[in-house]
């Protein structure tokens, strides 16, 4: 088989010869009891940089040893890119949300041999799922591999916006010490109404991590959380994001990108929020109307916007979110911490091992299979998911 892995470029200083820490914590199970990836073996040391080209997700030696042709590249854009040239006879494409190989309908039509698309991480919207279904492809991702990392990043950005941390840090690096400048936009999270849109694995983890801050928690999702969770966290449920948005000071976004959520955070929705609200969106950039966010920050309707998801990715140098006021944007890094890389690299190998052996891929990893949404995909991406 021919396998293409589209990964982000190496560090500008070269692949690291050493790391800041000598080890990473050992996690036995995810919070919901799901077991971690369980491949038959791994060819890397957990804590290494695996998501870049030289890291190769720790898969290259193993795959080549099995006789497969492996192409690892970061060159993914345009008709002359290495990805575009190698795609027509590829059997498997592996990509990451942080440096997505966009498998558009046009590209999928050209990829006559393509049978499997794997997301090393979470989120498969860079694949045209409708076309993948029509072609009978399998689409899989490593569910839960980096959910807690994204939740931690979300909490970090919420605090950074509300406390106005970034300008204060800048004052220090520039040699200043004006306290009035540093605190004129600094508030406290305690007592605020915080709303989570999309209370799946990531959203629920955010709710659990914010509860000790003394906030009033709200959420909206297609599915109610269990009664005991709602009671223990004192949650207020809202039927949809429109009902949620008007009653909160901070909104965090954790929904998948679908036809229903694309462009959902627009001028109209933003206009219903309390003046001076904050939004943190680590889900997908296209859930927000790019220019509406800029307008809301410039007018003061929003006091801050942060997240790590953009469209397209990588974002062009002139993307307005790079220069809009009061933002805390990062590159798409929330789910690519070194511990997360170890889990999603191992999960990618597990998926491949099952695929080669013609075994069933875990339902929690499955997005599209046999001409339909399946497993996690049926719950997250289908227009009318089955009720639980």
C-alpha positions as CSV (number, residue, x, y, z in Angstrom):
1,X,0.0,0.0,0.0
2,X,0.9,3.6,-0.4
3,X,0.5,5.7,2.7
4,X,0.8,9.5,2.8
5,X,1.3,11.3,6.1
6,X,0.8,15.0,5.9
7,X,2.5,16.5,9.0
8,X,3.6,19.9,10.1
9,X,7.1,21.1,9.4
10,X,10.0,20.5,11.8
11,X,11.1,23.2,14.2
12,X,13.0,26.0,12.6
13,X,16.0,25.1,14.7
14,X,15.8,21.5,13.7
15,X,14.5,18.3,15.3
16,X,15.1,18.6,19.0
17,X,18.0,16.5,20.4
18,X,16.6,16.8,23.9
19,X,13.4,17.9,25.7
20,X,12.4,20.1,28.6
21,X,11.4,17.1,30.7
22,X,12.7,13.6,30.9
23,X,9.3,11.9,30.9
24,X,5.6,12.4,30.7
25,X,2.9,11.1,33.2
26,X,1.4,7.7,32.6
27,X,-2.3,7.9,32.1
28,X,-4.1,4.6,32.5
29,X,-7.6,5.5,31.3
30,X,-9.6,8.4,30.0
31,X,-12.1,10.0,32.4
32,X,-15.0,8.1,30.8
33,X,-13.3,4.8,31.3
34,X,-12.3,4.4,27.6
35,X,-9.0,2.7,27.3
36,X,-6.0,4.5,25.8
37,X,-4.7,3.4,22.4
38,X,-3.4,-0.1,22.5
39,X,-1.3,-0.9,19.4
40,X,0.8,-4.1,19.4
41,X,4.0,-2.0,19.7
42,X,5.3,1.5,19.3
43,X,8.6,2.7,17.8
44,X,8.9,5.9,19.7
45,X,9.5,7.2,23.2
46,X,6.4,9.0,24.7
47,X,7.2,12.7,25.0
48,X,9.1,13.0,21.7
49,X,8.0,15.4,19.0
50,X,6.1,13.1,16.7
51,X,3.7,15.3,14.8
52,X,6.3,17.0,12.6
53,X,7.9,15.5,9.4
54,X,11.0,14.1,11.1
55,X,8.8,12.6,13.9
56,X,6.7,10.8,11.3
57,X,4.2,9.8,14.1
58,X,6.7,7.1,14.9
59,X,5.2,5.0,12.0
60,X,7.7,5.2,9.2
61,X,10.1,2.3,10.1
62,X,7.2,0.0,11.0
63,X,5.3,0.7,7.8
64,X,8.3,0.4,5.5
65,X,9.3,-2.8,7.3
66,X,5.9,-4.2,6.3
67,X,6.7,-3.4,2.7
68,X,4.5,-0.3,2.4
69,X,5.5,2.9,0.5
70,X,5.4,5.8,2.9
71,X,5.4,9.5,1.9
72,X,5.8,12.0,4.7
73,X,5.4,15.6,3.8
74,X,4.4,19.1,5.0
75,X,3.9,20.3,1.4
76,X,0.1,20.2,1.1
77,X,-1.2,23.2,-0.7
78,X,-1.8,23.8,-4.4
79,X,-1.7,21.6,-7.6
80,X,2.1,21.4,-7.5
81,X,2.3,20.3,-3.8
82,X,3.8,16.9,-3.0
83,X,0.6,15.9,-1.4
84,X,-1.3,16.7,-4.6
85,X,1.2,14.8,-6.8
86,X,1.3,11.7,-4.6
87,X,-2.5,11.5,-3.8
88,X,-3.9,9.9,-7.0
89,X,-2.5,6.4,-6.2
90,X,-2.5,6.6,-2.4
91,X,-4.4,4.0,-0.4
92,X,-4.2,5.7,3.0
93,X,-3.9,9.4,4.0
94,X,-3.0,10.4,7.5
95,X,-3.4,14.0,8.6
96,X,-3.6,16.2,11.7
97,X,-6.1,18.9,12.5
98,X,-3.2,21.3,13.2
99,X,-1.8,21.0,9.6
100,X,-4.8,19.5,7.8
101,X,-4.5,17.8,4.4
102,X,-7.8,19.1,3.1
103,X,-9.4,16.1,1.3
104,X,-11.9,18.1,-0.7
105,X,-14.5,16.5,-3.0
106,X,-12.2,17.3,-6.0
107,X,-9.2,15.7,-4.4
108,X,-11.2,12.6,-3.3
109,X,-12.4,12.1,-6.9
110,X,-8.8,12.1,-8.1
111,X,-7.7,9.7,-5.4
112,X,-9.1,6.5,-7.0
113,X,-7.3,4.1,-4.7
114,X,-8.0,6.0,-1.4
115,X,-9.8,3.7,1.1
116,X,-8.8,5.1,4.5
117,X,-8.4,8.6,5.9
118,X,-7.1,8.9,9.4
119,X,-7.0,12.0,11.6
120,X,-4.1,11.7,14.0
121,X,-6.0,13.6,16.7
122,X,-9.7,14.7,16.9
123,X,-11.9,16.3,14.2
124,X,-12.3,15.0,10.6
125,X,-14.0,18.0,9.0
126,X,-10.9,18.5,6.8
127,X,-12.3,15.5,4.9
128,X,-15.3,16.0,2.7
129,X,-17.3,13.4,4.6
130,X,-20.3,13.4,2.2
131,X,-18.0,12.4,-0.7
132,X,-16.2,9.9,1.5
133,X,-19.5,8.3,2.3
134,X,-20.4,8.2,-1.4
135,X,-17.0,6.6,-2.2
136,X,-17.4,3.9,0.5
137,X,-14.3,5.1,2.3
138,X,-13.5,4.7,6.0
139,X,-12.7,7.8,8.0
140,X,-11.3,7.4,11.5
141,X,-9.8,9.6,14.2
142,X,-8.2,9.0,17.6
143,X,-11.0,10.0,19.8
144,X,-10.2,11.4,23.3
145,X,-6.4,11.3,22.5
146,X,-6.1,15.1,23.1
147,X,-9.4,16.1,24.6
148,X,-8.0,17.0,28.0
149,X,-5.2,18.9,26.4
150,X,-7.7,21.0,24.5
151,X,-9.8,21.5,27.7
152,X,-6.7,22.8,29.6
153,X,-5.8,25.1,26.7
154,X,-9.4,26.5,26.9
155,X,-9.3,27.2,30.6
156,X,-5.9,28.9,30.1
157,X,-7.3,31.2,27.4
158,X,-10.4,32.0,29.4
159,X,-8.2,33.2,32.3
160,X,-5.8,35.0,30.0
161,X,-8.7,37.0,28.5
162,X,-10.6,37.8,31.6
163,X,-7.5,38.7,33.6
164,X,-6.0,40.4,30.5
165,X,-2.7,38.5,31.0
166,X,-1.2,39.0,27.6
167,X,-0.8,42.8,27.7
168,X,0.5,42.5,31.2
169,X,3.2,40.1,30.1
170,X,4.1,42.4,27.2
171,X,4.5,45.3,29.6
172,X,7.2,43.2,31.5
173,X,9.0,42.1,28.3
174,X,9.2,45.8,27.1
175,X,10.7,47.0,30.4
176,X,7.5,48.7,31.7
177,X,5.8,48.8,35.1
178,X,2.6,50.9,34.8
179,X,0.1,49.2,37.0
180,X,-2.8,51.3,35.7
181,X,-2.1,50.3,32.1
182,X,-1.8,46.7,33.3
183,X,-5.1,46.4,35.1
184,X,-7.5,48.7,33.3
185,X,-9.1,45.7,31.5
186,X,-8.4,43.1,34.1
187,X,-11.5,41.3,35.7
188,X,-12.1,38.2,37.8
189,X,-13.7,35.0,36.6
190,X,-15.4,34.3,39.9
191,X,-19.1,35.0,39.8
192,X,-19.3,35.2,36.0
193,X,-21.8,33.2,33.9
194,X,-19.8,30.8,31.7
195,X,-21.4,28.9,28.9
196,X,-20.1,25.8,27.0
197,X,-21.5,25.1,23.5
198,X,-21.0,21.4,22.9
199,X,-20.6,19.4,26.1
200,X,-18.9,16.3,24.7
201,X,-15.6,15.0,26.0
202,X,-13.9,18.4,25.7
203,X,-16.8,20.6,26.8
204,X,-17.6,18.4,29.8
205,X,-13.9,18.6,30.8
206,X,-14.0,22.4,30.6
207,X,-17.1,22.5,32.8
208,X,-15.5,20.3,35.4
209,X,-12.3,22.4,35.4
210,X,-14.1,25.7,35.6
211,X,-16.5,24.7,38.4
212,X,-13.9,25.4,41.2
213,X,-13.6,29.0,40.1
214,X,-16.9,29.9,41.6
215,X,-18.7,30.6,38.3
216,X,-22.2,29.9,37.2
217,X,-22.1,27.2,34.6
218,X,-24.4,26.9,31.6
219,X,-24.3,24.6,28.6
220,X,-26.0,23.6,25.3
221,X,-25.7,20.3,23.5
222,X,-27.7,17.9,21.4
223,X,-27.7,15.6,24.4
224,X,-28.3,16.3,28.1
225,X,-25.4,15.4,30.4
226,X,-26.4,12.8,33.0
227,X,-28.6,14.1,35.8
228,X,-25.9,13.5,38.4
229,X,-23.4,15.6,36.4
230,X,-25.8,18.5,36.0
231,X,-26.5,18.4,39.7
232,X,-22.9,18.1,40.9
233,X,-21.8,21.0,38.7
234,X,-25.0,23.1,39.2
235,X,-25.5,23.3,35.4
236,X,-28.1,25.3,33.6
237,X,-29.1,23.6,30.3
238,X,-30.1,25.7,27.2
239,X,-31.9,24.4,24.2
240,X,-29.5,26.1,21.7
241,X,-26.6,28.5,21.4
242,X,-29.0,31.4,20.8
243,X,-30.6,30.9,24.2
244,X,-27.2,30.2,25.8
245,X,-25.4,33.3,24.4
246,X,-27.7,35.9,25.9
247,X,-27.2,34.7,29.4
248,X,-23.5,34.4,29.8
249,X,-20.3,36.4,30.1
250,X,-17.9,33.8,28.7
251,X,-18.6,31.4,25.9
252,X,-16.4,28.4,25.0
253,X,-17.0,26.5,21.8
254,X,-16.5,22.7,21.5
255,X,-18.9,21.6,18.7
256,X,-17.8,19.8,15.5
257,X,-17.9,21.7,12.3
258,X,-21.1,20.7,10.4
259,X,-23.5,22.4,8.1
260,X,-25.5,23.4,11.2
261,X,-22.5,25.0,13.0
262,X,-20.7,26.7,10.1
263,X,-20.8,30.5,10.5
264,X,-23.0,30.1,13.6
265,X,-21.3,32.8,15.6
266,X,-22.3,35.8,13.4
267,X,-23.2,39.4,13.9
268,X,-26.7,38.5,15.0
269,X,-25.6,36.1,17.7
270,X,-22.8,38.4,18.9
271,X,-25.3,41.2,19.2
272,X,-27.4,39.2,21.7
273,X,-24.4,38.7,24.1
274,X,-23.7,40.9,27.0
275,X,-21.5,43.8,26.1
276,X,-17.9,42.9,27.1
277,X,-18.3,39.2,26.8
278,X,-15.5,36.8,25.9
279,X,-15.3,33.9,23.5
280,X,-12.8,31.0,23.4
281,X,-13.1,28.8,20.4
282,X,-10.8,25.8,20.2
283,X,-13.3,23.8,18.1
284,X,-13.1,25.0,14.4
285,X,-12.5,28.5,13.1
286,X,-15.3,28.3,10.6
287,X,-17.9,28.0,13.3
288,X,-17.3,31.8,13.8
289,X,-17.8,34.4,11.1
290,X,-14.3,35.7,10.7
291,X,-15.2,39.4,10.1
292,X,-18.0,39.5,12.6
293,X,-15.5,38.6,15.3
294,X,-13.3,41.5,14.2
295,X,-16.2,43.9,14.2
296,X,-17.4,42.8,17.7
297,X,-13.9,43.3,19.1
298,X,-13.5,46.7,17.5
299,X,-16.9,47.9,18.7
300,X,-16.4,46.6,22.2
301,X,-19.3,44.2,22.0
302,X,-16.7,41.5,22.7
303,X,-14.0,42.2,25.3
304,X,-11.9,39.4,24.0
305,X,-11.6,36.4,21.7
306,X,-9.2,33.5,21.8
307,X,-8.8,30.0,20.5
308,X,-6.4,28.2,18.3
309,X,-8.5,27.3,15.2
310,X,-8.5,29.2,12.0
311,X,-9.6,28.8,8.4
312,X,-7.7,28.0,6.4
313,X,-4.8,26.4,8.3
314,X,-2.1,27.5,8.4
315,X,-3.6,31.0,8.5
316,X,-2.3,33.5,5.9
317,X,0.0,36.2,7.2
318,X,-2.7,38.8,6.5
319,X,-5.5,37.0,8.4
320,X,-7.3,39.7,10.4
321,X,-7.4,37.6,13.5
322,X,-3.7,38.1,13.8
323,X,-4.0,41.8,14.3
324,X,-7.5,42.3,15.8
325,X,-7.7,44.0,19.2
326,X,-7.9,42.1,22.5
327,X,-7.3,38.6,21.1
328,X,-5.4,35.7,22.6
329,X,-5.1,33.5,19.5
330,X,-2.5,30.8,19.2
331,X,-1.6,28.5,16.3
332,X,-3.6,25.3,16.3
333,X,-1.6,23.8,19.2
334,X,-4.1,22.9,22.0
335,X,-4.3,19.3,21.1
336,X,-0.7,18.7,20.0
337,X,1.1,18.8,23.4
338,X,3.8,16.1,23.6
339,X,1.7,13.8,25.7
340,X,-1.2,14.1,23.3
341,X,1.1,13.3,20.4
342,X,2.1,10.1,22.1
343,X,-1.5,9.1,22.4
344,X,-2.6,10.0,18.9
345,X,0.4,8.5,17.3
346,X,-0.2,5.2,19.2
347,X,-3.9,5.4,18.2
348,X,-3.0,5.9,14.5
349,X,-0.9,2.8,14.7
350,X,-3.7,0.9,16.3
351,X,-6.1,1.9,13.5
352,X,-3.6,0.9,10.9
353,X,-2.9,-2.5,12.6
354,X,-6.6,-3.2,12.6
355,X,-7.0,-2.1,9.0
356,X,-4.2,-4.2,7.7
357,X,-5.5,-7.3,9.6
358,X,-9.1,-6.6,8.4
359,X,-10.3,-6.2,12.0
360,X,-13.0,-3.9,13.1
361,X,-11.7,-0.4,14.0
362,X,-12.9,0.7,17.4
363,X,-16.4,2.3,17.1
364,X,-15.2,5.3,19.1
365,X,-12.5,5.9,16.4
366,X,-14.9,5.5,13.5
367,X,-16.4,8.5,11.7
368,X,-17.5,7.1,8.3
369,X,-17.7,3.5,7.3
370,X,-19.6,1.4,4.8
371,X,-21.3,4.3,3.1
372,X,-22.6,6.0,6.2
373,X,-21.7,7.8,9.4
374,X,-20.7,5.3,12.1
375,X,-19.5,5.2,15.7
376,X,-18.5,8.6,16.9
377,X,-19.4,10.0,13.5
378,X,-23.0,9.1,13.9
379,X,-23.2,11.0,17.1
380,X,-21.1,14.0,16.1
381,X,-21.5,14.6,12.4
382,X,-24.8,13.1,11.3
383,X,-27.6,15.7,10.9
384,X,-30.0,13.6,13.0
385,X,-28.0,11.5,15.4
386,X,-29.6,8.6,17.2
387,X,-30.8,9.6,20.6
388,X,-29.2,8.0,23.6
